[in-house]
Amino acid sequence: MADYMITCDLKRPGQEYHHLIGALSRYPDSLQVLESTWLVRINATPDLVLADLEQYVDVEDQMFIAVIQTPAAWSDSLGVDRVLNFFSRR
């Protein structure tokens, strides 16, 4: 299992994230930490995660997936308890 940070920029004006957010929410261990940034714990490579999620974005959109490890830093506005809880579920 690996912890990934997934972030994306949707380029078309007015585009919504609802299909992508739905897909990310279906991962058993996921946490939305910013409007377009998620933490996901999954047993897959970054390439497989990208292949799974690409169907929910346009070809002009950008997506970045990276392994994230603790220690990490975040502002209190993210809700320290939520983020700490995500990382403690190992």
C-alpha positions as a LaTeX table, in Angstrom:
\begin{tabular}{lrrr}
\hline
Residue & $x$ (\AA) & $y$ (\AA) & $z$ (\AA) \\
\hline
Met1 & 0.00 & 0.00 & 0.00 \\
Ala2 & 1.14 & 3.51 & $-0.74$ \\
Asp3 & $-0.12$ & 6.95 & 0.19 \\
Tyr4 & $-0.55$ & 9.23 & $-2.82$ \\
Met5 & $-1.26$ & 12.90 & $-3.20$ \\
Ile6 & $-3.43$ & 13.45 & $-6.26$ \\
Thr7 & $-3.94$ & 16.97 & $-7.53$ \\
Cys8 & $-5.43$ & 18.26 & $-10.77$ \\
Asp9 & $-6.13$ & 21.41 & $-12.73$ \\
Leu10 & $-9.18$ & 21.45 & $-14.96$ \\
Lys11 & $-8.61$ & 23.77 & $-17.88$ \\
Arg12 & $-12.06$ & 24.19 & $-19.46$ \\
Pro13 & $-14.01$ & 27.12 & $-17.92$ \\
Gly14 & $-16.98$ & 25.98 & $-15.89$ \\
Gln15 & $-15.83$ & 22.38 & $-15.71$ \\
Glu16 & $-16.91$ & 20.52 & $-12.59$ \\
Tyr17 & $-15.11$ & 17.91 & $-10.60$ \\
His18 & $-18.13$ & 15.79 & $-9.60$ \\
His19 & $-17.22$ & 12.69 & $-11.67$ \\
Leu20 & $-13.59$ & 12.82 & $-10.59$ \\
Ile21 & $-14.54$ & 13.43 & $-6.96$ \\
Gly22 & $-16.92$ & 10.48 & $-7.13$ \\
Ala23 & $-14.15$ & 8.24 & $-8.45$ \\
Leu24 & $-11.71$ & 9.40 & $-5.77$ \\
Ser25 & $-14.33$ & 8.92 & $-3.06$ \\
Arg26 & $-14.79$ & 5.30 & $-4.10$ \\
Tyr27 & $-11.23$ & 4.46 & $-3.07$ \\
Pro28 & $-11.53$ & 2.77 & 0.35 \\
Asp29 & $-9.01$ & 5.15 & 1.97 \\
Ser30 & $-9.31$ & 8.67 & 0.59 \\
Leu31 & $-9.41$ & 12.17 & 2.00 \\
Gln32 & $-10.07$ & 15.41 & 0.15 \\
Val33 & $-7.66$ & 17.95 & 1.66 \\
Leu34 & $-8.08$ & 20.85 & $-0.81$ \\
Glu35 & $-10.57$ & 21.59 & $-3.57$ \\
Ser36 & $-8.56$ & 19.65 & $-6.12$ \\
Thr37 & $-6.14$ & 17.69 & $-3.91$ \\
Trp38 & $-6.72$ & 14.28 & $-2.37$ \\
Leu39 & $-4.81$ & 11.83 & $-0.23$ \\
Val40 & $-5.42$ & 8.25 & $-1.30$ \\
Arg41 & $-4.06$ & 4.99 & 0.10 \\
Ile42 & $-4.17$ & 2.24 & $-2.50$ \\
Asn43 & $-2.30$ & $-0.84$ & $-3.59$ \\
Ala44 & $-1.43$ & 0.35 & $-7.10$ \\
Thr45 & 1.31 & 2.19 & $-8.92$ \\
Pro46 & 0.92 & 5.88 & $-9.78$ \\
Asp47 & 0.54 & 4.90 & $-13.46$ \\
Leu48 & $-2.39$ & 2.61 & $-12.65$ \\
Val49 & $-4.07$ & 5.27 & $-10.52$ \\
Leu50 & $-3.64$ & 7.80 & $-13.33$ \\
Ala51 & $-5.06$ & 5.36 & $-15.89$ \\
Asp52 & $-8.07$ & 4.82 & $-13.64$ \\
Leu53 & $-8.75$ & 8.53 & $-13.16$ \\
Glu54 & $-7.99$ & 9.86 & $-16.66$ \\
Gln55 & $-11.44$ & 8.86 & $-17.88$ \\
Tyr56 & $-12.94$ & 11.57 & $-15.64$ \\
Val57 & $-10.93$ & 14.51 & $-17.01$ \\
Asp58 & $-10.41$ & 16.13 & $-20.41$ \\
Val59 & $-7.18$ & 15.73 & $-22.39$ \\
Glu60 & $-6.27$ & 19.39 & $-21.69$ \\
Asp61 & $-6.54$ & 18.88 & $-17.94$ \\
Gln62 & $-3.51$ & 18.22 & $-15.80$ \\
Met63 & $-3.12$ & 15.63 & $-13.05$ \\
Phe64 & $-0.17$ & 14.97 & $-10.76$ \\
Ile65 & 0.14 & 11.86 & $-8.60$ \\
Ala66 & 3.00 & 11.43 & $-6.14$ \\
Val67 & 3.84 & 9.20 & $-3.21$ \\
Ile68 & 3.53 & 11.14 & 0.02 \\
Gln69 & 5.17 & 10.14 & 3.26 \\
Thr70 & 5.02 & 11.43 & 6.78 \\
Pro71 & 6.25 & 13.68 & 8.11 \\
Ala72 & 4.24 & 16.09 & 6.05 \\
Ala73 & 3.14 & 19.64 & 6.79 \\
Trp74 & $-0.26$ & 21.26 & 6.40 \\
Ser75 & $-2.06$ & 24.33 & 7.66 \\
Asp76 & $-4.49$ & 24.09 & 10.55 \\
Ser77 & $-7.31$ & 25.03 & 8.18 \\
Leu78 & $-7.11$ & 21.51 & 6.71 \\
Gly79 & $-8.17$ & 20.09 & 10.05 \\
Val80 & $-5.20$ & 18.55 & 11.78 \\
Asp81 & $-7.30$ & 15.72 & 13.19 \\
Arg82 & $-8.56$ & 14.66 & 9.76 \\
Val83 & $-5.09$ & 14.52 & 8.23 \\
Leu84 & $-3.48$ & 12.85 & 11.25 \\
Asn85 & $-6.28$ & 10.28 & 11.26 \\
Phe86 & $-5.63$ & 9.50 & 7.60 \\
Phe87 & $-1.92$ & 8.90 & 8.20 \\
Ser88 & $-2.53$ & 6.87 & 11.37 \\
Arg89 & $-4.71$ & 4.27 & 9.58 \\
Arg90 & $-1.71$ & 2.28 & 8.41 \\
\hline
\end{tabular}
